């Protein structure tokens, strides 16, 4: 009986170490970053659709998240991380890294520009979503694999 408990403990430790190691992988980091951007866009989208009331703090936090992610995102594409862990990154990222970095900078510029002129109501939040969303779409069109 003790042997079974020891083996279960060893197996649980090994599995948790595997999860911890995977969490540091660039593909996982990138996916988590994109989930943050998706959540931020979702929060803005809910305001635009009228599902949530206008809240300047939500818009500000969402735009701040997008700007922060955009600044760091290109740093998580080292050689060797082109495949694995369900990555949707296109090989084009490694073929044209300067353009990829420019597209990330476009997100930062759009988000910071919208922060400088923070929307004041639902209608102006729609314009914000359109401006920032265009940068997301431009990058995804070229650098995200369609699954």
Sine and cosine of phi, psi and omega as CSV:
sin_phi,cos_phi,sin_psi,cos_psi,sin_omega,cos_omega
0.00,0.00,-0.67,0.74,0.00,-1.00
-0.89,0.45,-0.60,0.80,0.00,-1.00
-0.89,0.46,-0.64,0.77,0.03,-1.00
-0.90,0.44,-0.67,0.74,0.02,-1.00
-0.91,0.42,-0.67,0.74,0.02,-1.00
-0.89,0.45,-0.71,0.70,0.00,-1.00
-0.90,0.44,-0.64,0.77,0.04,-1.00
-0.89,0.45,-0.65,0.76,0.04,-1.00
-0.90,0.43,-0.67,0.74,0.03,-1.00
-0.90,0.44,-0.69,0.72,0.01,-1.00
-0.90,0.44,-0.70,0.71,0.01,-1.00
-0.89,0.46,-0.66,0.75,0.04,-1.00
-0.90,0.44,-0.69,0.72,-0.01,-1.00
-0.89,0.45,-0.67,0.74,0.02,-1.00
-0.90,0.43,-0.66,0.75,-0.01,-1.00
-0.93,0.37,-0.56,0.83,0.06,-1.00
-0.92,0.40,-0.63,0.78,0.03,-1.00
-0.89,0.45,-0.69,0.73,0.03,-1.00
-0.90,0.44,-0.68,0.74,0.01,-1.00
-0.90,0.43,-0.65,0.76,0.03,-1.00
-0.91,0.41,-0.70,0.71,0.00,-1.00
-0.89,0.47,-0.55,0.84,-0.02,-1.00
-0.89,0.45,-0.40,0.91,0.01,-1.00
-1.00,0.00,-0.13,0.99,-0.03,-1.00
-0.92,0.38,0.61,-0.79,-0.04,-1.00
-0.84,0.54,-0.60,0.80,-0.01,-1.00
-0.88,0.48,-0.66,0.75,-0.01,-1.00
-0.94,0.35,-0.67,0.74,0.03,-1.00
-0.87,0.50,-0.71,0.70,0.01,-1.00
-0.88,0.48,-0.69,0.72,-0.01,-1.00
-0.89,0.46,-0.66,0.75,0.02,-1.00
-0.91,0.42,-0.63,0.78,0.03,-1.00
-0.90,0.44,-0.68,0.74,0.01,-1.00
-0.93,0.37,-0.52,0.86,0.09,-1.00
-0.90,0.43,-0.60,0.80,0.06,-1.00
-0.90,0.44,-0.70,0.72,0.01,-1.00
-0.91,0.42,-0.67,0.74,0.04,-1.00
-0.88,0.48,-0.66,0.75,0.05,-1.00
-0.90,0.43,-0.64,0.77,0.02,-1.00
-0.91,0.41,-0.69,0.72,0.04,-1.00
-0.91,0.41,-0.60,0.80,0.04,-1.00
-0.89,0.45,-0.63,0.77,0.02,-1.00
-0.91,0.42,-0.67,0.74,0.05,-1.00
-0.92,0.38,-0.67,0.74,0.01,-1.00
-0.87,0.50,-0.61,0.79,0.02,-1.00
-0.90,0.44,-0.58,0.82,0.06,-1.00
-0.94,0.35,-0.72,0.70,-0.03,-1.00
-0.87,0.50,-0.66,0.75,-0.02,-1.00
-0.97,0.22,-0.15,0.99,-0.03,-1.00
0.99,0.14,0.18,0.98,0.04,-1.00
-0.96,0.27,-0.45,0.89,0.04,-1.00
-0.77,-0.64,0.51,-0.86,0.04,-1.00
-0.95,0.32,0.41,-0.91,0.05,-1.00
-0.86,0.51,0.72,-0.69,0.03,-1.00
-0.59,-0.81,0.96,-0.29,-0.05,-1.00
-0.85,0.53,-0.57,0.83,-0.01,-1.00
-0.93,0.38,-0.60,0.80,0.04,-1.00
-0.92,0.40,-0.69,0.72,0.01,-1.00
-0.90,0.45,-0.71,0.71,0.00,-1.00
-0.88,0.47,-0.72,0.69,0.01,-1.00
-0.89,0.45,-0.64,0.77,0.00,-1.00
-0.91,0.41,-0.72,0.70,0.02,-1.00
-0.91,0.41,-0.60,0.80,0.04,-1.00
-0.90,0.45,-0.68,0.73,0.05,-1.00
-0.86,0.52,-0.73,0.68,-0.02,-1.00
-0.89,0.46,-0.67,0.74,0.01,-1.00
-0.90,0.43,-0.70,0.72,-0.01,-1.00
-0.90,0.43,-0.70,0.71,0.01,-1.00
-0.90,0.44,-0.69,0.72,-0.01,-1.00
-0.85,0.52,-0.58,0.82,0.00,-1.00
-0.93,0.36,-0.61,0.80,-0.11,-0.99
-0.99,-0.14,-0.39,0.92,-0.13,-0.99
-0.79,0.61,-0.74,0.67,-0.04,-1.00
-0.89,0.45,-0.25,0.97,-0.01,-1.00
-0.98,0.22,-0.04,1.00,-0.10,-0.99
-0.92,-0.38,0.58,0.81,0.00,-1.00
-0.78,-0.63,0.82,0.57,0.00,-1.00
-0.94,0.35,0.37,-0.93,0.09,-1.00
-0.83,0.56,0.65,-0.76,-0.01,-1.00
0.99,-0.11,-0.14,0.99,0.00,-1.00
-0.96,-0.27,0.37,0.93,-0.02,-1.00
-0.94,0.34,-0.43,0.90,-0.05,-1.00
-0.72,-0.69,0.21,-0.98,0.09,-1.00
0.99,-0.13,0.37,-0.93,0.05,-1.00
0.79,0.61,0.65,0.76,0.06,-1.00
0.84,0.55,0.57,0.82,0.01,-1.00
-0.91,0.40,0.59,-0.81,0.09,-1.00
-0.94,-0.33,0.23,0.97,-0.01,-1.00
-0.96,0.29,0.76,-0.65,0.03,-1.00
-0.98,0.18,0.55,-0.83,0.09,-1.00
-0.85,0.52,-0.34,0.94,0.01,-1.00
-0.86,0.50,-0.43,0.90,0.03,-1.00
-0.85,0.52,-0.68,0.73,-0.05,-1.00
-0.99,0.14,-0.36,0.93,0.02,-1.00
-0.99,0.16,-0.57,0.82,-0.04,-1.00
-0.74,-0.68,0.90,0.44,-0.10,-1.00
-0.89,0.46,-0.53,0.85,0.00,-1.00
-0.92,0.40,-0.65,0.76,0.04,-1.00
-0.92,0.39,-0.64,0.77,0.03,-1.00
-0.87,0.50,-0.72,0.70,0.03,-1.00
-0.90,0.44,-0.58,0.81,0.03,-1.00
-0.91,0.42,-0.61,0.79,0.02,-1.00
-0.93,0.37,-0.60,0.80,0.08,-1.00
-0.91,0.42,-0.63,0.78,0.04,-1.00
-0.91,0.42,-0.53,0.85,0.06,-1.00
-0.89,0.46,-0.63,0.78,0.06,-1.00
-0.89,0.46,-0.71,0.70,0.00,-1.00
-0.87,0.50,-0.74,0.67,-0.02,-1.00
-0.88,0.48,-0.70,0.71,0.00,-1.00
-0.91,0.42,-0.71,0.70,-0.02,-1.00
-0.91,0.42,-0.70,0.72,0.00,-1.00
-0.93,0.37,-0.57,0.82,0.07,-1.00
-0.89,0.45,-0.65,0.76,0.02,-1.00
-0.95,0.31,-0.54,0.84,0.08,-1.00
-0.90,0.43,-0.60,0.80,-0.01,-1.00
-0.93,0.38,-0.45,0.89,0.04,-1.00
-0.83,-0.56,0.86,0.51,-0.11,-0.99
-0.78,0.63,0.75,-0.66,0.03,-1.00
-0.83,0.56,0.48,-0.88,-0.04,-1.00
-0.91,-0.42,-0.09,1.00,-0.01,-1.00
-0.32,-0.95,-0.03,-1.00,-0.04,-1.00
-0.88,0.47,-0.68,0.73,-0.04,-1.00
-0.89,0.46,-0.71,0.70,-0.01,-1.00
-0.95,0.32,-0.40,0.91,0.09,-1.00
-0.93,0.37,-0.54,0.84,0.07,-1.00
-0.88,0.47,-0.66,0.75,0.04,-1.00
-0.91,0.41,-0.60,0.80,0.05,-1.00
-0.89,0.45,-0.72,0.69,-0.01,-1.00
-0.88,0.48,-0.65,0.76,0.00,-1.00
-0.90,0.43,-0.70,0.71,-0.03,-1.00
-0.90,0.43,-0.72,0.69,-0.03,-1.00
-0.96,0.27,-0.66,0.75,-0.01,-1.00
-0.87,0.49,-0.53,0.85,0.03,-1.00
-0.89,0.46,-0.60,0.80,0.02,-1.00
-0.94,0.33,-0.60,0.80,0.05,-1.00
-0.89,0.46,-0.74,0.67,-0.02,-1.00
-0.88,0.47,-0.65,0.76,0.00,-1.00
-0.88,0.47,-0.65,0.76,0.00,-1.00
-0.95,0.31,-0.71,0.70,-0.02,-1.00
-0.88,0.47,-0.60,0.80,-0.02,-1.00
-0.86,0.51,-0.62,0.79,-0.07,-1.00
-1.00,-0.10,-0.61,0.79,-0.24,-0.97
-0.91,-0.41,0.13,0.99,0.04,-1.00
-0.88,-0.48,0.79,-0.61,0.05,-1.00
-0.96,0.29,0.66,-0.75,0.03,-1.00
-1.00,0.02,0.81,-0.59,-0.03,-1.00
-0.96,-0.29,0.00,0.00,0.00,0.00
